[in-house]
């Protein structure tokens, strides 16, 4: 993603945070924005990667990955706009993002978000077969919200087709 995409991702971030308010209550700041510490980290921190998803010329979502320099990656935020959901864009996007960073992965979601539950379990099954786990963890500094569900699995580098094989 290039710096010219940052304003687009910032606008998508507002949609994402608005959607997440159904599962993690919170009101916008007085200026109409939501907290942006993860957004800023994704766009500015070398240990993070931000991805913008498009369909033609239309922005349709984003993913933020943290932990690039460590032993494991965390899919910190993942969003597809409502008009692009249920058409395969999200699954294709997450496959691409995860394939760029092989190794151990962790992905959090909320049990109350039934669409996310089904989606992330499907992703784990497709990418890791039966070799994935799911657990509940408290949300740091948020005793007022239910624990997040966390899926963990490991991916391996793609093997390129060998010449003559």
N, C-alpha and C positions, 0 to 999 in steps of 0.2 A: 504494500500500500504506500502511496506517495503522500507527501505533505498536502497536496491539493485535495486529497480525499478527506482530510480531517474535518472540515465543516460538515460534510455529508454524514460522517460517522457520529459527529456531535448531535446532529438532528435525529439520527436513528437511535442514539442513546436515550433521548427524551422519550421516544416511543417505547423502548425497552423498559425503562424505569416505570413508565405509566402502566404497562402491562404487568410488571412485577408487583405493583401495589396491591394486586388481588391476592398475593401470597405473602408478601412482606410489607405490612402496612407502613405508610409514610406519606407525608405531604410534600409538595414541592417547596423549595426555598422561596422567600419573598420575591425574588426576581423571576420566578416561574421555572427555574431549573431544578434538577435533582442533584444530589451529591455526585461529584465527578472524580473522586480519587482513583477509582479503577480505570475510568476513561483516560485520565491524565497519564497514569502509569502505562497503560497500553500504548499510548501514542508517543511517550517520551522516554521510557525506561528501556535500556538495552536488554534486560532480562525478560522482556515481554515482546509479543508479536501481535499486531492487529491485522485483521483481514476484513476486507469489504467484499460482500457478495453482490453481484449484479446479474440482472437478466436483461440482456441487450444493453441499453443505456440507462436502465432503471436500477437504482440501488434497492436491494431487497433484504439486506441483513449484514451482520458482522459477527466475528468471533475474536475474543481476546484470550491469548495463551500466556501464562506466566510460568516461570521456572525453567527457562530455556538453558541456563547455565548449570542447573542442578541435575540431580539424578532422575527427577520426574517432572512431568508437565502437568499443569492444571488448566483445564478449559474453564477459565474464570467467568466468562460471559459469552453467551451465544444467543443470537436473536435473528428471527426471520419475520418480516412484516406480515401482517394477517393476510393480505391479498396474495401472498406467494406461498402460504402454507398448504400442506397436503398435496403438493405437486412434485415432490422429489428434490426440490432445491436444497432444503436443509440437510437431507441425507447425503447428497452429493458434496455439499460444502464441507460438512464435518469429516467426511472421508478424506477429502483433499487436505484439510488442515492437519488432521492427525497423521496422514502419510508423510507430511513434511517434517515431522518431529517424532521419529520412532523412539520407542522406549516406554517406560511406565507412564500411565495416564491416570488422572483423577478428574471426575466430572460431578459437580453438585447440582441438585435440583430439589424442588419442593414436592412432597408427597401429594399436596392438595392440587397440584398442577397435573391432572391426570393425563393430559396430552404429552407433557414432558416425561412423565414416568414411562409411558409406552414407547416414546421416541428413544430415550436414552437406553432403555433395556434392549431395544431393537439394535441400536448402534453397537452396544457392547457385544451382543450375540453375533452380529455380522463381522465385527472386527476381531473378536477374541474367542469365538466359539463358546465353549462352556468354561473357559478360563477367565472369568471375571467375578468380582465380588461386589456386594452392596451392603452398606452399613449406614446408620444414622449418627450424625455428629451435631452437637449444639452449635448454633450460629454464634461466633465470637461477639461479645458485647451486646447481644440481643436476647436476653432471657425472656422477652415478651413474644418471641416467635417460635414456632415449632422447629425441631432439629431439621437440618437438611439431610437428604439422602445423598450418599456419595457412591458412585460406581468407580471401581478401579480395575484396570487391565493393562496389559503390555502389548505393544505392537513391535514389529520387527521391520527392518528396512526391506523395501521391495527388491526382489531379485530381478534383475534385468534379463531379458531373454538372451541366452548365450548364442553366439554365432554358430551356425551349423547344427544346432540342436533340434 
